[in-house]
């Protein structure tokens, strides 16, 4: 007879005795179990003891997490979190350098556990650590020359303990003094600093900026971009990642008026920032996921600086803005601005109208009106002026080449530039917040300080080339733009490393090549519309849908690892959920790290009967998506969120790792509830499988006899000499 489910067999260690095997009744209070363990070793004062998981985490067992104990677990009897906190609180104030160092090392390890962290914080431990950083370490700085490694370790463990304690979200970041911020900033600003200290200092500054608007202003006064640049020029990818994370945090929390001004490291005459970032991308070390995410965030925030110009209408009465249009005319036709008294007003107006028509503006009389559409607003005019000044030969060639044509096949430069700028803003999602779990950055945008403008210059020349290849007229304008969009998207998919490489990729995507690709894709997606074929499709469709349903349920049985969203992405916490083989129960539970293989059922202590599920909620209606938070409210995270409603108002909240898993889980859960599977993934699978099944059934099998019984299995060979043993 199997033991009751509430009885768990474990081994318990005590440093001063032999381990003992014990059966724990999960119905008993934890204090009673600890008392029983203490009595077995004749230990008094059981309230001073606690149980820990005997692994690298050393997490304390509490009433909340005791369900994670499973058969075969190894536990450790140790001092209670309160007693440990009191002891460490005293030890880190020791006058002995060695004792202090050992105590801080123990504190850094213990602070990862939230139960201990709460007790240490209750003893005002955070204040003690900040005082040590502000003034306590000053006493040891005189010893740096003779005890530099010891000083670095001392400070490193102090900051590590501080970071671990703050990550639990118990203490507000707004409580820290300017002196503490200055001290942390000084570690970042020093040219030679211990790597671990620098890493922790950057992490603290990032968290300060992200968690408090008030601290943003204080940090911004202490840290400049120029002081962060040297950290990007090293070879330590972790330091580079933390540095870019701080820059991104400063970008993200900057007030609106500061975001509208291009920072000096993105100005026309400066490559001071992008060059080191280019060095990061071109380094020999492969870019890890966290670095890829930070580069993606930087790319998004950098392009978002264009949003103000993109949403600014041109004022037709603004002379400075009108002068830009005059400059375009002057460069194209090599004319100087005529004095006001030269010729009649009507003659000058006629000349301007003629030239503006050649430049391809829609409004020939007052081209300023063309830039009142938002988006792209003034950004389009900025791009045109940049192209005219920095690629003057190409600009003049395009304008003159099209203005001299008489066959109605001229490509209107002005109108094309405005629509192209709008298209590029859509492709790069200018104005949207960065996603929490996206790593999709384009290396080529980090190779030039005016990458968007250069991107435009390449694409406007592509547009002119494609226009000629299509022999398009003004009626074909939208068709040309569609082809150009496809050319750009296909080239970007290949992730070129430089703008020159992007340009060469476009050379291989001519209009003729696009037609070939379209034709090939069309043949692969051949659709049969005759009535007998449609009837056959309707007959097969339920079988295919049942096949898809079984696949979804099988995937739910395999399970998926989900990430808990936290303010600090580099210390991810995971949880796992899977469906039982009989499709009646959802098993789930927390994990210490992302699993490498299959997670067994008995390690997932929490259960949710499928019969108790009332509904599946998606997107912004999910409870965890209604929380306030800049990064949590972006479009991509909303698209990956779903919740399971059970009982009256209880929810199990999910954020899928990607769109594929989101579709699998929402489809599977809806299938369990007897509802229709409506995801994009289901539609795609249905089209693919249905097309394959239709082609199989429509094969020409004339004069081919299909046997009713399967062919016999051949006899085994007399020997296996032909087999080659790779081992």
C-alpha positions in Angstrom: 0.0 0.0 0.0 1.5 3.3 -1.0 2.1 5.9 1.7 -0.3 8.8 2.1 0.3 11.8 -0.2 0.9 14.0 2.9 3.8 11.9 4.1 7.2 12.8 2.6 10.3 10.8 3.2 13.4 12.9 3.5 17.0 12.9 4.9 17.9 15.6 7.4 21.5 16.7 8.1 23.0 18.4 11.2 26.7 19.4 11.1 27.5 17.8 14.4 25.7 14.4 13.9 25.0 11.6 11.4 22.2 12.4 8.9 18.9 10.7 9.8 16.0 9.5 7.6 12.6 10.9 8.6 9.0 10.9 7.5 7.4 14.4 7.5 3.7 14.8 7.8 2.8 17.9 5.7 -0.4 18.3 7.8 1.7 19.1 10.9 2.8 22.6 11.6 6.4 23.3 10.6 7.3 24.3 14.1 6.2 20.9 15.4 8.3 19.1 12.8 11.4 21.2 13.7 10.8 20.5 17.4 10.7 16.7 16.7 13.9 17.0 14.7 15.6 18.9 17.5 14.5 16.4 20.1 16.0 13.6 18.1 19.4 15.2 18.5 18.7 16.4 22.0 18.8 20.1 21.0 17.0 22.6 23.1 15.3 25.9 22.1 13.7 24.5 18.8 12.5 28.1 18.1 16.1 29.0 17.3 16.3 26.4 14.5 14.9 26.1 11.0 15.1 23.7 8.0 16.9 24.5 4.7 17.1 22.8 1.4 20.5 21.2 1.4 21.7 22.4 -2.1 23.4 25.4 -3.6 20.5 27.7 -2.8 20.2 27.0 0.9 16.6 28.3 0.9 14.7 28.2 4.2 11.6 25.9 4.4 8.6 28.0 5.4 4.9 27.3 5.6 4.5 28.9 2.2 7.0 26.8 0.3 7.0 23.5 2.3 5.0 21.9 -0.5 8.1 22.0 -2.6 9.6 19.2 -0.4 9.4 15.9 -2.3 10.3 12.3 -1.5 14.1 11.9 -1.4 14.8 15.5 -0.6 17.8 16.3 1.6 17.2 18.9 4.2 19.5 20.6 6.7 18.8 21.7 10.3 20.3 25.1 10.8 19.9 28.3 12.9 16.6 30.2 12.3 16.6 33.1 9.8 16.3 35.6 12.7 19.2 34.1 14.6 21.4 34.0 11.4 20.4 37.6 10.7 21.4 38.7 14.2 24.7 36.9 14.0 25.6 38.3 10.6 24.5 41.8 11.6 27.1 41.6 14.4 29.8 39.9 12.4 29.9 42.4 9.6 30.7 45.1 12.1 33.8 43.2 13.3 37.1 45.2 13.6 39.0 42.3 12.1 39.4 42.6 8.3 39.4 38.8 7.8 36.3 38.2 10.0 34.5 41.1 8.3 35.3 39.7 4.9 34.0 36.2 5.8 30.9 37.6 7.3 30.1 39.7 4.2 30.7 36.6 2.0 28.1 34.7 4.1 25.7 37.6 4.0 25.9 37.8 0.2 25.0 34.1 -0.1 22.3 34.2 2.6 20.6 37.3 1.2 19.3 35.4 -1.8 16.6 33.8 0.5 13.7 36.1 1.0 12.9 34.7 4.5 16.4 35.6 5.7 16.3 38.9 3.8 13.2 40.0 5.6 14.7 39.3 9.0 18.0 41.1 8.1 16.1 44.1 6.8 14.0 44.2 10.0 17.3 44.7 11.9 17.9 47.8 9.7 20.6 45.8 7.8 20.1 47.8 4.6 21.0 51.0 6.4 24.1 49.4 7.9 25.3 48.3 4.5 24.8 51.8 3.0 26.7 53.3 5.9 29.5 50.9 5.2 29.6 51.9 1.5 29.3 55.7 2.3 31.9 55.9 5.1 32.9 52.5 6.5 35.1 51.5 3.5 37.0 54.8 3.8 39.0 53.3 6.7 40.3 50.6 4.4 41.1 52.7 1.4 44.4 53.6 2.9 45.2 49.9 2.9 44.4 49.4 -0.8 48.0 49.6 -2.0 49.0 46.7 0.3 45.7 44.9 0.6 44.0 45.7 -2.7 42.6 42.2 -3.4 41.1 42.1 0.1 39.6 45.6 -0.3 38.0 44.6 -3.6 36.5 41.5 -2.2 35.2 43.4 0.9 33.4 46.0 -1.3 32.3 43.4 -3.8 30.5 41.2 -1.1 29.0 44.3 0.5 27.5 45.5 -2.8 26.4 41.9 -3.7 24.6 41.5 -0.4 22.9 44.9 -1.0 21.8 44.0 -4.6 20.4 40.6 -3.4 18.5 42.2 -0.5 17.0 45.0 -2.7 16.0 42.5 -5.4 13.3 41.1 -3.1 11.4 44.4 -3.4 10.9 44.8 0.4 12.6 48.2 0.7 11.8 51.2 -1.5 14.7 52.6 -3.6 13.6 56.1 -2.7 15.1 55.8 0.8 18.8 56.2 -0.2 20.9 59.3 0.3 22.7 61.4 -2.2 26.0 60.4 -0.4 25.3 56.7 -1.2 24.5 57.5 -4.8 27.7 59.6 -5.2 29.8 56.7 -3.7 28.3 54.1 -6.1 28.8 56.5 -9.0 32.4 57.0 -8.0 33.1 53.3 -8.4 31.7 53.5 -12.0 33.6 56.7 -12.8 37.0 55.3 -11.7 39.2 54.2 -14.5 40.6 51.1 -12.7 38.1 49.3 -10.5 37.6 45.7 -9.4 35.4 44.0 -12.0 32.9 42.6 -9.4 32.6 46.0 -7.8 32.0 47.7 -11.1 29.4 45.1 -12.1 27.4 45.5 -8.9 27.7 49.3 -9.0 26.3 49.4 -12.6 23.5 47.0 -11.5 22.6 49.3 -8.6 22.5 52.4 -10.7 20.3 50.7 -13.3 17.8 49.6 -10.6 17.8 53.1 -9.1 16.9 54.7 -12.4 14.3 52.2 -13.3 12.6 52.1 -9.9 12.5 55.8 -9.0 12.0 59.0 -11.1 13.6 61.0 -8.3 16.7 58.9 -8.2 16.9 59.3 -12.0 17.7 63.0 -11.6 20.3 62.3 -8.8 22.0 59.5 -10.8 22.0 61.6 -14.0 23.9 64.4 -12.1 26.6 61.9 -11.1 27.0 59.8 -14.3 27.6 61.0 -17.8 27.6 59.0 -21.0 31.3 59.9 -21.5 32.2 58.2 -18.2 30.4 55.1 -19.3 32.0 54.8 -22.7 35.3 53.3 -21.5 33.5 50.3 -20.0 32.3 49.4 -23.5 35.8 49.3 -24.8 36.9 46.4 -22.7 36.5 42.7 -23.4 34.2 41.7 -20.4 30.8 41.2 -22.0 29.0 41.3 -18.6 30.4 44.8 -17.9 29.5 45.9 -21.4 25.9 44.5 -20.9 25.5 46.3 -17.6 26.9 49.5 -19.1 24.4 49.5 -22.0 21.6 48.6 -19.5 22.4 51.8 -17.5 22.4 53.9 -20.7 19.0 52.3 -21.6 17.6 53.0 -18.2 18.7 56.7 -18.4 17.1 56.9 -21.9 13.9 55.2 -20.7 13.3 57.4 -17.6 14.5 60.7 -19.1 11.8 63.4 -19.0 10.0 64.2 -22.2 11.8 67.5 -22.8 15.2 65.8 -22.6 14.2 62.9 -24.8 13.4 65.3 -27.6 17.1 66.5 -27.7 19.5 64.2 -29.5 22.2 63.4 -27.0 25.8 64.4 -27.9 26.8 60.9 -28.6 24.2 60.7 -31.3 24.9 64.1 -32.8 26.1 64.7 -36.3 29.7 65.2 -35.4 30.2 62.5 -32.8 31.0 58.8 -33.0 32.1 58.6 -29.4 29.3 56.3 -28.4 28.6 54.3 -31.4 32.2 53.3 -32.0 32.5 51.3 -28.8 29.1 49.8 -29.3 30.3 48.8 -32.8 33.3 47.2 -31.0 30.9 45.2 -28.8 29.0 43.8 -31.9 32.2 43.0 -33.8 33.9 41.4 -30.9 35.1 37.8 -30.9 32.8 36.8 -28.1 29.4 35.6 -29.2 26.6 38.0 -28.1 24.5 36.4 -25.4 20.8 36.8 -25.0 21.0 39.6 -22.4 23.4 41.6 -24.5 21.2 41.1 -27.5 18.2 42.3 -25.6 20.1 45.4 -24.3 21.3 46.2 -27.8 17.7 45.8 -29.1 16.4 48.2 -26.4 19.1 50.7 -27.2 18.2 50.5 -30.9 14.5 51.1 -30.1 15.1 54.0 -27.8 17.6 55.6 -30.3 15.0 55.4 -33.1 12.4 56.8 -30.7 14.3 60.0 -30.6 13.0 60.5 -34.1 9.4 60.5 -32.9 9.2 64.2 -32.1 10.2 65.2 -35.7 8.0 62.4 -37.1 4.9 63.9 -35.3 5.7 67.5 -36.0 3.8 69.2 -38.9 5.5 71.8 -41.0 4.4 75.4 -40.5 4.0 76.8 -44.0 4.6 80.3 -42.6 7.9 79.4 -40.9 10.6 80.9 -43.0 13.4 78.7 -41.5 11.5 75.6 -42.5 10.7 77.0 -45.9 14.5 77.8 -46.4 15.1 74.0 -46.2 12.9 73.5 -49.3 14.8 76.4 -51.0 18.0 74.6 -50.2 16.7 71.4 -51.8 15.9 73.4 -54.9 19.3 75.2 -54.9 21.3 71.9 -54.7 19.2 70.2 -57.3 19.3 72.9 -60.0 22.4 74.8 -59.0 20.6 78.1 -58.6 21.1 80.9 -56.1 18.3 82.6 -54.2 17.2 85.5 -56.5 16.9 88.9 -54.9 13.4 90.2 -54.3 13.7 92.8 -57.0 14.8 90.4 -59.8 12.0 90.0 -62.2 8.2 90.1 -61.6 6.6 88.2 -58.7 4.6 86.2 -61.2 7.7 85.1 -63.1 9.4 84.0 -59.8 6.3 82.1 -58.7 6.1 80.4 -62.1 9.8 79.4 -61.9 9.4 78.0 -58.3 6.3 76.0 -59.3 8.2 74.5 -62.3 11.1 73.5 -60.1 8.9 72.1 -57.3 7.2 70.0 -59.8 10.5 68.6 -61.0 11.4 67.9 -57.4 8.3 65.7 -57.3 6.2 67.5 -54.7 2.4 67.0 -54.8 1.7 70.7 -54.1 3.7 72.5 -56.7 2.8 76.0 -55.5 3.5 75.5 -51.8 5.4 72.2 -51.1 5.4 73.0 -47.4 1.8 71.6 -47.4 3.2 68.2 -48.3 4.9 68.0 -44.9 1.8 68.7 -42.8 0.9 65.0 -42.9 1.9 63.1 -39.7 3.6 60.8 -39.7 6.2 61.4 -41.2 6.0 65.2 -40.7 9.3 67.1 -40.6 11.3 63.9 -40.4 10.8 63.4 -44.2 12.2 66.9 -44.9 15.2 66.2 -42.6 15.9 63.0 -44.5 15.6 64.8 -47.9 18.0 67.5 -46.8 20.5 64.9 -45.4 20.4 63.0 -48.7 20.9 66.2 -50.7 23.9 67.4 -48.6 25.7 64.1 -47.9 24.9 62.2 -51.2 24.8 65.2 -53.5 25.7 63.4 -56.7 23.0 60.7 -56.2 20.4 63.3 -55.2 21.1 65.5 -58.3 21.1 62.5 -60.6 17.7 61.2 -59.3 16.1 64.6 -59.5 17.4 65.6 -63.0 16.9 62.1 -64.4 13.2 62.1 -63.5 12.5 65.8 -64.2 13.7 65.5 -67.8 11.5 62.5 -68.7 8.6 63.1 -71.1 7.0 59.5 -71.0 5.1 59.8 -67.7 7.5 57.3 -66.1 9.2 59.9 -63.9 9.6 58.9 -60.2 8.4 61.9 -58.0 11.3 62.4 -55.5 9.4 64.5 -53.0 6.3 62.3 -52.8 8.5 59.2 -52.7 10.7 60.5 -49.9 7.7 61.4 -47.7 6.0 57.9 -48.2 9.3 56.1 -47.8 10.1 57.9 -44.5 6.7 56.9 -43.2 7.3 53.3 -44.3 10.7 53.1 -42.6 9.2 54.4 -39.4 6.6 51.6 -39.5 9.2 49.0 -40.2 11.5 50.1 -37.3 8.4 50.8 -35.1 9.5 54.3 -34.2 7.6 55.5 -31.2 6.9 52.1 -29.6 8.2 51.0 -26.2 10.8 48.2 -26.3 9.6 44.7 -25.6 10.6 42.9 -22.4 11.7 39.7 -24.0 12.9 40.6 -27.5 16.4 40.2 -28.8 15.9 41.4 -32.4 18.5 44.1 -33.0 20.1 45.0 -36.4 23.9 45.2 -36.2 24.1 47.6 -39.1 22.4 50.4 -37.2 25.3 50.5 -34.8 27.9 51.1 -37.5 27.1 54.8 -38.3 26.2 57.8 -36.1 23.4 58.8 -38.5 22.2 55.3 -39.3 18.5 56.1 -39.9 19.4 58.9 -42.4 21.9 56.6 -44.2 19.2 53.9 -44.2 16.9 56.3 -45.9 19.5 57.3 -48.5 20.0 53.7 -49.5 16.3 53.0 -49.7 15.4 56.1 -51.7 17.9 55.0 -54.3 16.4 51.5 -54.2 13.0 53.0 -54.8 14.2 55.0 -57.8 15.8 51.8 -59.2 12.7 49.7 -58.7 10.5 52.4 -60.2 12.6 52.2 -63.4 12.6 48.3 -63.4 8.8 48.3 -63.1 8.4 51.1 -65.7 5.9 52.5 -63.3 3.7 55.6 -63.8 2.1 57.8 -61.1 -0.9 55.3 -61.1 1.5 52.5 -60.0 2.9 54.5 -57.0 1.4 52.2 -54.3 2.4 49.0 -56.2 6.0 50.3 -56.3 5.9 51.1 -52.5 4.7 47.5 -51.8 7.6 46.0 -53.8 10.1 48.3 -52.1 8.8 47.4 -48.7 9.1 43.7 -49.5 12.7 44.3 -50.8 13.7 46.1 -47.5 12.0 43.5 -45.3 13.7 40.6 -47.0 17.1 42.2 -46.8 16.6 43.1 -43.1 15.7 39.5 -42.4 19.3 38.5 -43.4 20.6 40.7 -40.5 23.4 42.4 -42.5 26.4 43.5 -40.4 26.8 46.9 -42.1 25.0 49.4 -44.3 27.2 48.4 -47.2 26.2 44.8 -46.8 22.5 45.8 -46.6 23.0 47.7 -49.9 24.6 44.7 -51.6 21.7 42.5 -50.4 19.3 44.9 -52.0 21.2 44.6 -55.3 20.3 40.9 -55.4 16.6 41.7 -54.7 15.7 43.3 -58.0 12.1 43.6 -59.1 12.6 40.5 -61.4 13.9 38.5 -58.4 10.9 39.6 -56.3 8.6 38.4 -59.0 10.4 35.0 -59.1 10.1 34.7 -55.3 6.4 35.6 -55.4 5.8 33.1 -58.2 7.6 30.3 -56.2 5.6 31.1 -53.1 2.4 31.2 -55.0 3.0 27.8 -56.5 3.8 26.3 -53.0 0.5 27.7 -51.7 -1.6 26.6 -54.7 -5.3 26.9 -53.9 -8.0 24.8 -55.5 -11.4 26.5 -55.8 -13.5 24.0 -57.8 -16.6 22.7 -56.1 -15.5 19.0 -55.8 -12.3 20.2 -54.3 -14.0 22.5 -51.8 -16.3 19.6 -50.8 -13.4 17.4 -50.2 -11.7 20.1 -48.1 -14.8 20.4 -45.9 -14.9 16.6 -45.4 -11.2 16.4 -44.4 -11.2 19.5 -42.2 -12.7 17.9 -39.0 -10.0 15.1 -39.2 -7.2 17.7 -39.4 -8.7 19.8 -36.6 -8.8 16.7 -34.3 -5.1 16.0 -35.2 -4.2 19.5 -34.3 -6.1 19.3 -31.0 -4.2 16.1 -30.1 -0.9 17.7 -30.9 -1.7 20.7 -28.7 -2.7 18.5 -25.8 0.5 16.4 -26.2 2.5 19.6 -26.1 0.8 20.6 -22.9 1.6 17.2 -21.4 5.3 17.9 -22.2 5.1 21.2 -20.4 6.7 24.6 -20.8 9.0 26.7 -18.7 7.7 30.2 -18.1 9.6 33.2 -16.8 8.4 35.4 -14.0 8.7 39.0 -15.0 10.8 41.0 -12.6 12.3 44.5 -12.5 15.8 42.9 -12.9 16.0 40.6 -15.9 19.4 39.2 -15.2 18.1 37.3 -12.1 15.3 35.5 -13.8 13.0 33.2 -11.9 11.2 30.4 -13.6 8.2 28.2 -13.1 7.0 25.2 -15.0 3.5 24.0 -16.0 2.4 20.8 -17.7 -0.8 18.8 -18.2 -1.2 15.3 -16.7 -1.3 12.4 -19.2 -5.0 11.8 -18.5 -5.7 15.5 -19.3 -7.4 16.1 -15.9 -4.9 18.1 -13.9 -2.4 21.0 -14.5 0.8 20.5 -12.5 2.9 23.6 -11.8 5.7 24.8 -9.5 8.7 27.1 -9.2 12.2 26.2 -10.6 15.6 27.5 -9.5 16.8 27.7 -13.1 15.6 27.0 -16.7 15.3 23.2 -17.1 17.6 21.4 -19.6 15.3 18.3 -20.0 12.0 17.0 -18.9 10.7 18.1 -15.5 9.1 15.2 -13.5 5.6 15.5 -12.2 6.6 14.9 -8.6 8.8 18.1 -8.7 5.7 20.2 -9.5 3.8 20.3 -6.1 0.9 22.6 -7.1 -2.1 21.2 -8.9 -5.1 22.7 -10.7 -7.9 20.3 -11.8 -9.0 21.0 -15.3 -12.6 20.6 -14.1 -12.2 23.8 -11.9 -11.1 26.0 -14.9 -13.8 28.5 -15.7 -12.3 30.5 -18.6 -9.1 31.4 -20.4 -8.4 35.2 -20.5 -5.9 36.8 -22.9 -4.1 40.1 -23.4 -4.9 43.3 -21.5 -7.8 41.6 -19.7 -5.4 39.5 -17.7 -5.0 40.5 -14.0 -1.1 40.7 -14.3 -1.4 43.0 -17.3 -3.5 45.5 -15.4 -0.5 46.3 -13.1 1.2 49.6 -13.7 4.7 49.5 -15.3 6.3 51.0 -18.4 7.7 47.8 -19.8 4.8 45.5 -18.9 2.4 47.5 -20.9 4.1 47.2 -24.3 2.3 45.6 -27.1 4.4 42.5 -27.4 4.1 41.4 -23.8 0.3 42.0 -23.9 0.2 39.6 -26.9 2.0 36.9 -25.0 -0.1 37.1 -21.7 -2.9 34.8 -20.8 -4.6 33.7 -17.5 -6.6 30.7 -16.3 -9.6 31.6 -14.2 -10.7 29.1 -11.6 -13.0 29.0 -8.6 -14.5 32.4 -8.1 -11.8 34.9 -8.6 -8.5 33.0 -8.5 -6.1 33.2 -11.5 -3.1 31.4 -12.7 -1.1 33.9 -14.8 1.2 33.2 -17.7 3.5 35.1 -20.0 4.5 32.8 -22.8 8.2 32.8 -23.9 7.2 33.4 -27.5 4.2 33.6 -29.9 4.4 29.9 -30.7 4.1 28.8 -27.1 1.3 31.3 -26.5 -0.7 29.8 -29.4 0.0 26.2 -28.2 -1.2 26.9 -24.6 -4.2 29.0 -25.4 -5.3 26.4 -28.1 -4.7 23.5 -25.7 -6.6 25.1 -22.8 -9.5 26.0 -25.1 -9.5 22.4 -26.3 -9.7 21.2 -22.8 -12.7 23.4 -22.1 -14.4 22.2 -25.3 -14.0 25.6 -27.0 -12.8 26.4 -30.5 -9.1 26.8 -31.2 -8.7 30.2 -32.9 -5.0 31.1 -32.8 -3.0 32.1 -35.8 -0.9 29.0 -35.3 -3.9 26.8 -35.6 -4.9 28.5 -38.9 -1.4 28.0 -40.2 -1.3 24.4 -39.2 -4.7 23.8 -40.7 -3.7 25.3 -44.1 -0.4 23.4 -44.2 -1.9 20.0 -43.2 -5.0 20.4 -45.3 -2.9 21.3 -48.3 -0.7 18.3 -47.9 -3.7 15.9 -47.4 -5.4 17.4 -50.4 -2.4 16.8 -52.6 -2.0 13.3 -51.4 -5.6 12.4 -52.1 -5.5 14.1 -55.5 -2.4 12.1 -56.7 -2.9 10.5 -60.0 -3.0 6.8 -59.1 -4.3 5.5 -62.4 -3.1 1.9 -63.2 -1.4 1.8 -59.8 -2.7 -1.0 -57.5 -2.6 -0.2 -53.8 -2.4 -3.4 -51.8 -5.1 -3.9 -49.1 -2.6 -5.4 -46.7 0.8 -3.9 -45.8 3.9 -5.5 -47.4 5.6 -8.2 -45.3 8.6 -7.4 -43.2 11.7 -8.8 -44.8 13.8 -11.4 -43.0 16.8 -10.4 -41.0 20.1 -10.6 -42.9 22.4 -13.5 -42.3 25.1 -11.2 -40.9 25.6 -7.6 -40.0 29.0 -7.1 -41.5 27.8 -4.1 -43.5 27.1 -2.2 -40.3 29.8 0.4 -39.4 30.3 1.0 -35.7 31.0 4.7 -35.2 32.2 4.1 -31.6 
